[in-house]
Amino acid sequence: MERTIRIGCLALWLGLAWAVPATADNRDLSPESIDGAMRVDAEGLIDLHTEHPELLIIDARLAGDRKFGYIEDSISLPDTETSCDTLSTFIPEPDSLVAFYCNGPKCGRSANSVRIAVRCGYRKVYWFRGGIEEWSAKQYPLLR
């Protein structure tokens, strides 16, 4: 009987622990690096795009976030819609240059998309971890 009560209490505690909503305090930051991807800052993204105009820049945020501003020449492909199939419609070859961004270091969407792209075999993957937060702080223009 006592064992059954302990198991029941443990199950209740675990259920409550999973029910706690995510907040800024318990949400993970995006990682510092991702294997198979090269991290760039805002200037690095600008330089990369200047040197390689064919660079595909992917905004991994939800489509609705673009109304608040987005980086010129970027396309919207939310991480929730990113797969090998969707990437192949935009990125024809494994050696095509592609860069991903989202809202910034507290946003994991671009990290998710980068991991998917690497798993799909893309070899020239860049990650702008600073995202819109860094871009805006440096007062680079956003399109609306």
C-alpha positions as CSV (number, residue, x, y, z in Angstrom):
1,M,0.0,0.0,0.0
2,E,2.7,2.5,1.0
3,R,4.6,1.7,-2.2
4,T,1.5,2.4,-4.3
5,I,1.0,5.8,-2.6
6,R,4.7,6.7,-3.2
7,I,4.4,5.7,-6.9
8,G,1.2,7.8,-7.2
9,C,2.8,10.8,-5.6
10,L,5.8,10.5,-7.9
11,A,3.5,10.3,-10.9
12,L,1.6,13.3,-9.8
13,W,4.8,15.3,-9.2
14,L,6.2,14.4,-12.6
15,G,2.9,15.4,-14.2
16,L,3.0,18.8,-12.5
17,A,6.7,19.3,-13.5
18,W,5.9,18.8,-17.1
19,A,2.9,21.2,-16.9
20,V,5.1,24.2,-16.0
21,P,5.0,26.6,-18.9
22,A,8.2,27.8,-20.5
23,T,9.4,31.2,-19.3
24,A,12.4,33.4,-20.1
25,D,14.0,31.9,-16.9
26,N,13.7,28.3,-17.8
27,R,14.1,28.4,-21.6
28,D,17.4,27.3,-23.0
29,L,19.6,29.6,-25.1
30,S,20.6,28.5,-28.5
31,P,24.0,26.7,-28.5
32,E,27.2,28.5,-29.1
33,S,28.0,26.4,-32.1
34,I,26.6,23.6,-34.2
35,D,28.7,20.8,-35.8
36,G,28.7,21.1,-39.6
37,A,27.8,24.8,-39.6
38,M,29.9,28.0,-39.6
39,R,28.7,30.7,-37.2
40,V,28.7,34.3,-38.6
41,D,27.9,37.7,-37.0
42,A,26.0,40.4,-38.8
43,E,29.0,41.7,-40.6
44,G,30.0,38.2,-41.6
45,L,26.6,37.7,-43.1
46,I,26.8,41.0,-45.0
47,D,30.3,40.1,-46.3
48,L,29.2,36.6,-47.2
49,H,26.3,37.9,-49.2
50,T,28.4,40.5,-50.9
51,E,31.0,38.0,-51.9
52,H,28.4,35.3,-52.9
53,P,25.2,36.9,-54.1
54,E,23.8,33.4,-54.7
55,L,23.8,32.9,-50.9
56,L,20.3,31.8,-49.7
57,I,19.3,33.5,-46.5
58,I,16.6,31.7,-44.6
59,D,14.5,33.3,-41.9
60,A,13.6,30.4,-39.6
61,R,11.0,32.3,-37.6
62,L,7.3,31.8,-37.9
63,A,6.0,33.5,-41.0
64,G,4.0,36.1,-38.9
65,D,7.2,37.4,-37.3
66,R,8.3,38.8,-40.6
67,K,5.7,41.6,-40.2
68,F,8.0,43.0,-37.6
69,G,10.9,43.1,-40.0
70,Y,13.2,40.8,-41.9
71,I,16.6,40.8,-43.5
72,E,16.6,41.8,-47.2
73,D,16.8,38.9,-49.6
74,S,15.8,36.4,-47.0
75,I,13.1,33.9,-47.5
76,S,10.7,32.6,-44.9
77,L,11.0,28.9,-44.0
78,P,10.0,28.4,-40.4
79,D,11.9,25.6,-38.6
80,T,8.5,23.9,-38.1
81,E,8.3,23.5,-41.9
82,T,12.0,22.7,-42.5
83,S,12.8,19.2,-43.8
84,C,15.1,17.7,-46.4
85,D,12.2,18.0,-48.9
86,T,11.4,21.6,-48.2
87,L,15.1,22.6,-48.2
88,S,15.6,20.8,-51.6
89,T,13.0,23.1,-53.2
90,F,15.1,26.2,-52.2
91,I,18.7,24.7,-52.1
92,P,19.4,22.7,-55.2
93,E,22.8,21.3,-54.4
94,P,24.6,20.1,-51.2
95,D,27.4,22.6,-51.9
96,S,25.0,25.6,-52.2
97,L,25.6,28.3,-49.7
98,V,22.8,28.8,-47.2
99,A,22.5,30.9,-44.0
100,F,19.9,30.7,-41.3
101,Y,18.7,33.3,-38.7
102,C,15.9,33.8,-36.3
103,N,15.2,36.3,-33.4
104,G,18.6,35.9,-31.7
105,P,20.4,33.8,-29.1
106,K,17.3,33.1,-27.1
107,C,15.6,31.7,-30.2
108,G,16.2,28.1,-31.1
109,R,14.4,28.1,-34.5
110,S,17.5,28.8,-36.6
111,A,19.5,26.3,-34.6
112,N,16.8,23.7,-35.4
113,S,16.9,24.5,-39.1
114,V,20.7,24.4,-39.2
115,R,20.8,21.0,-37.6
116,I,18.2,19.8,-40.2
117,A,20.2,21.2,-43.1
118,V,23.4,19.5,-41.9
119,R,21.6,16.2,-41.4
120,C,20.2,16.6,-45.0
121,G,23.8,16.7,-46.3
122,Y,24.2,20.4,-47.0
123,R,27.9,21.3,-46.6
124,K,28.1,25.1,-46.8
125,V,25.7,26.0,-43.9
126,Y,26.1,29.3,-42.1
127,W,24.4,30.3,-38.9
128,F,23.7,33.9,-37.9
129,R,23.0,33.1,-34.2
130,G,22.6,36.8,-33.3
131,G,19.7,37.1,-35.7
132,I,17.3,40.0,-35.6
133,E,18.4,41.0,-32.1
134,E,22.0,41.7,-33.3
135,W,20.9,43.0,-36.7
136,S,18.7,45.6,-35.0
137,A,21.2,46.5,-32.3
138,K,23.7,47.4,-35.0
139,Q,20.9,49.5,-36.7
140,Y,21.1,47.5,-40.0
141,P,17.9,47.9,-42.1
142,L,15.0,45.6,-41.8
143,L,12.3,45.3,-44.5
144,R,8.6,45.2,-43.6
